[in-house]
């Protein structure tokens, strides 16, 4: 007897043998048991998930000598002939071959009036029905809507959207899903035990994952591996035959990135090339492992899930999950998917893979923008996003200081270490910049410690209301830092006069005045909360280009606009000093790695 491949030998013969489609099979069983069998069905789903197999089982259930029954006997002539595809009353039609309307009329429409020769129903199974032409679909419309009582149409397709709505509305649709790797592995284990094959769990897991949800693909691949390895199958055999990327290579690549070892990253790329792997597949498998690490970072209990962490890699994945933050993993996934697309058209795919790994190492040195802003406002240290944010801290390597090699030193505004490089192209993150040389001297001499709120408070003198003004400004800065930095801190002077708080802007600050008016009600509510009484918040003019005199006769504040304090005959060095005194410019220099080269009067 000729050899029969596993996909045909182990094809399900009953509804309960169909793997991973319980929703479909249970619905069909209930319909048969209750006598509510439709005249037309559409089975849609990916390849190899059981569409044609289920159609044959349904045909057997309807035509079995004991039926209609939910459990066909498999022994009568109808059951055996339908299973073998040679029943004269069950016609399987390949729509790709019979796409013309003439063949549809000859094979289907002209035979509708002829009753079954032996069986209870005459059943048409149309495989890949979306391949039919538009005229063929139009010819089928009336037949599918009102067929004779002994006719049943079963249409299978992998492209449901290509079937006209007029056909779909006349049939019951069943969506077949991709089969989970766990169920595929269980079925492969049952086949291996029945066939007397010694195969490891790691090898079965590799075949199941490579099948991408297709039971037929998994059985075909397993048949191929058995032909190569014989009766003893190991994970190495599966990787060799199917061209899969070895798990050791993937784990080593992750370790090299976690260690920020660029030399090891180049060595990993060389190993992949020497092994003959498709480098697109390497990127795809790396992105899959990154996804698994992200799942573990979100839900550590999934470490026992064999689909996420195979038993042989469980401990190594668990250790690696603590060395990447969620931001690292999300950026890495985007990076790897882009690299896979770029490799497709690259002249030297190896270079793209190497650069992708090096960029991944570089991305781990980035600091989230939210951390930079929080540090500028509250003085908290800024550190790279290596430890898992919201998760477990990074685990330093034995003998290390706990900081990744090459990572920028932590810093705080007013006292931070220098960091190499500048801003990065990644969205939402910036490189921690080194302070300009002039500002570094101010930090060392202690002249840059005064806050914007303190300078604005001092500009009003030491009157009885200065404490109220200081408390008001501090509350605004605490609750509305953006409004304070962009509008309030740019005021020429602020005074508390009776039941009013006066903000003075120069004539050049018309836009600031408009923004101030939009937030007047908010500022009055803050003043009421601070003072315990209602205070009117009003604006006034600073008197054009010249600064309006402060109530206490103090000098113009340090953070005033350059036009408000700039003398007409100022020298270049004076202009530079005026520019450096501007609070907005100082904030910009704190955030961006920039320095002032020259200052010109406009």
C-alpha positions, 0 to 999 in steps of 0.5 A, a space after each residue: 500500500 502506498 504511503 499516505 501523508 500525515 495530513 491525509 491519514 489524520 484528516 478528521 472524520 467527525 466533528 469532535 475531531 476537528 481541532 480548534 473550531 468548536 464554535 463552528 462544529 457545535 453550531 453545525 451539530 445543533 443545526 443537524 440535531 434540530 433539523 435546521 440545516 440551511 440550503 447554503 453555507 460559506 466557510 471562510 478562514 485561513 488555509 489549513 484550518 479545516 474548512 474543506 474537512 468540515 464540509 466533508 464531515 457535514 456532507 457525511 452527517 447529512 447522507 449517512 444511512 443513520 442520518 441525518 446525524 451529528 456523528 456519522 458512522 464512517 462505515 456505510 458506503 456514503 461515509 466512505 465514498 465522501 471521505 475518499 472524494 468519490 461519491 457521485 452525489 457529493 460534487 467537489 468543485 475547484 472554483 479556480 478551474 471552473 471559473 467560467 460561467 459556462 462550466 458553472 451552468 454545465 456542472 451545477 445549474 443544469 444538474 439541480 433538477 436531478 435528484 440524488 442517485 443514492 444519497 439523501 442530499 445532493 451536495 455541491 462543495 465549491 472550494 476557493 469560491 472567490 475565484 469564480 467570475 462575476 458572471 458565474 456568481 450572478 448565475 448562482 444567485 437564484 439557485 443559492 437563494 431558492 434551491 430544490 429541497 434536496 440541494 445543499 451548497 457548501 462554499 469554502 474560501 480564504 478571501 471572504 471579502 471577494 465574495 459578492 454581498 448578494 451571495 453572502 446574504 443568501 448563505 450562512 457564514 462560518 468564520 474559521 479561526 487560526 488554531 492556537 499553537 498549544 492545540 497544534 502541539 497537542 495534536 502533533 503529540 498524539 500523532 507522534 505517539 500513534 506513529 511511534 515517533 520519539 520527539 521532544 517537546 521543544 521540537 513539537 513546539 517549534 513545528 507548532 509555532 512555524 505552522 502559524 495557526 494551520 493544522 495542515 501546514 503543521 502536519 506537512 512540516 512534521 512529515 518532512 522532519 520525520 523523513 529527515 530525522 527518522 524515528 528520533 526527532 529533536 529541535 535541531 532537526 526541526 530547525 535544520 529542515 524547516 530553516 527556522 532560526 535557532 533559539 540560541 541565536 535569538 537569546 544571544 542577540 537579546 543578551 548582547 543588546 541587554 549588555 549593550 555589547 556592539 561587538 557581540 551584535 556584529 558577531 550575532 549577525 555574522 552567525 546568522 549569515 554563516 548559518 544561511 538563515 533568511 535575515 528577514 526571518 531573523 528579524 521576524 523571530 526577534 520581534 516575536 521574542 520581543 513581543 513575548 518579553 513584553 507580555 511577560 513584562 505586563 503579566 509575569 504569570 504568563 511565564 508558565 505559558 508554553 506559547 510565550 516561554 517554551 520550557 527550555 527557554 523559560 529561565 533565560 526569558 525570565 532573566 531577560 524580561 527584567 533587563 528591558 523596560 516596556 518602552 525598550 521593547 515597544 521601540 525594539 518591536 518597531 525597529 525590527 519590523 522596519 528592518 524586516 521590510 528594509 531587508 527585503 529590498 536591500 543590496 546587503 541585508 547583513 548590513 541592515 541587520 547589523 545596523 538594526 541591532 546597533 540602533 537597538 542598543 542605542 535606543 536603550 540609552 534614551 530618556 523619556 521626555 516625561 522624565 526630562 520635564 519632571 526633572 526640570 520641574 522637580 529636580 529628580 534625577 534623569 536616568 536612561 530607561 533601562 530598568 523596567 518602568 512600572 516593573 522590576 528593576 534591572 539586574 546588574 551583571 556580576 562584577 558590574 557597577 549596575 550601570 550599563 556600559 556607555 550609558 549617560 550619567 544621571 543628572 538633575 537640573 543645576 547639577 548633572 553629569 555630561 551625556 554623549 550625543 544629542 537628541 534622538 530621532 525616536 518619538 517622545 524621547 530626548 538625549 540628556 544634554 550637557 549644560 553649556 559652559 557658561 551655565 556650568 560656571 554659574 552652577 559651580 558658583 551657585 548663581 543659578 539656583 533662584 527659581 522663576 517664582 522667586 525672581 517674580 516675587 522679588 520684583 515686587 519688593 518687600 511690601 505687606 502683600 509680597 508674601 501673598 504674591 509669592 504664595 500665589 506664584 508658587 501655587 500657579 507654578 505647582 498646579 499649572 507649570 506650562 502656563 507659568 513658564 509660557 505666560 506668567 514668567 514672561 510678565 514685566 512685573 506683578 503687583 498685589 494692590 488691594 483686592 487686585 493682582 496686576 500683571 504688566 506686559 510690554 506692548 510687544 507681548 500682545 499674544 501673551 496678553 491674549 493667552 493671559 485673558 483666556 486663563 483669567 478665570 483659572 488664575 482668579 480661582 487659584 488666587 481665591 484658594 491661596 488668599 482666602 478672599 476674592 481677588 481680581 486678576 487684571 492686566 496692565 501695560 509695561 509702557 512699550 519698550 521701556 520697563 515700567 517702574 516696579 512699586 518698590 523701585 527694584 531693578 528690572 527682574 533677571 528673566 524679563 524680556 530682552 526688549 524691556 531692559 535693552 539699552 539702545 546703545 548696548 554692546 554685543 557683550 551686553 546683548 549676550 548678557 541680556 539674552 542669557 537673562 531671558 527665562 524662556 531662553 534659559 529653559 530652552 538651553 536646559 532642555 536642548 544641547 545648544 549654545 549661543 554663538 552670537 547675538 544681534 539687535 533686530 
